[in-house]
Amino acid sequence: MRIAILNLPVDNNYGGNLQRYALMKVLQNMGHDVTHIDIESKWTLPWYKKPYSYPKRFILRYLLHRDIHINEEFYRNRQDEKRIENVLPFYNKYIKHTKKCYSINDVINETKDKFDAYVVGSDQVWRKSMCGSIGWRNFLLEFTKGEHVKRIAYAVSFGIDSSEYNREEYDDFKKLFSSFDSVSVRESLALRILESMGCHAAGVSVCLDPTLLLDKFEWEDLCEGTTLLEPTKGKIFCYVLDMTEEIKVYIKRKSEELNLQVIIAGLSETTLSITEWLLSIHDAAYVITDSYHGTVFSIIFEKQFHYCGNIRRGNSRIQSLFEITGIKFEDTEINWERVNYKLSHNKKVSMSFLKIMS
């Protein structure tokens, strides 16, 4: 079967790239021909705003000495390009993809009548605030209207504890939701969100994030040949998206308690490639993170870890992950035999869901 995967635009988020790789790998292993729709967000200034935006920026920059660029859109696009330099080699090597799509018209031109099925997911593809690239309706596959194709949502997430949609949008959401042949979500809380929006969620499955569908050795094979400029072996690896004073205090305390050196990485300052990031977790003696996928790979590699909590990015994802694995927030030592047993069961459920495309 020819399958197109739709998820969030390629960026420097390690977890986002690795869940994309994992979903493609699983579907390819099932014998499908899989292509990722390469959506790219681009900063643009509408033509009608240019006559007054550019003069205003000129005054702000050169007369009022504000830190602003005349062509702010060009500057932001260049910054975005630099941010993803470390992940593009991985994406281009391992992810079969379309040409870059800067608009929904580009997506239609690249996909229409070329695929038998569309899979939207995984990750926060139904979180409205993250769907600006092509609009939330198209993340419910509105652009496939009129095509005789299968529409599958795999382990989709709202990301946070409640819906970001307003009541005026519920009818459109319900209509598009009903067009799917099959839907699964990543967090159990998503079932309640769907019901609150009037969507019938009785037939919706809860499935694992795609990264948990691959075995530990498959991720280790991916890291083969990778070396680290700053080895994490025998050290604490901290992958923190939103550093706070509270997290800094915890890192310092844990470092003193374990008598281990600390290596810190985040999205903005790190120069790690995707496989270097994976290896950093794999080799670490202990992991501290506020990231969902930082937590996921700590579990995959059976690392003792501490999840710091991150309200802005959504803690319900972690709560659901801990429910699935049997891990408790207060655990000081994780029973990996129990965790792997629970994951094995949930993996069978998730793989069965994907087999509906066979």
Disulfide bonds with the S-S distance in Angstrom:
none
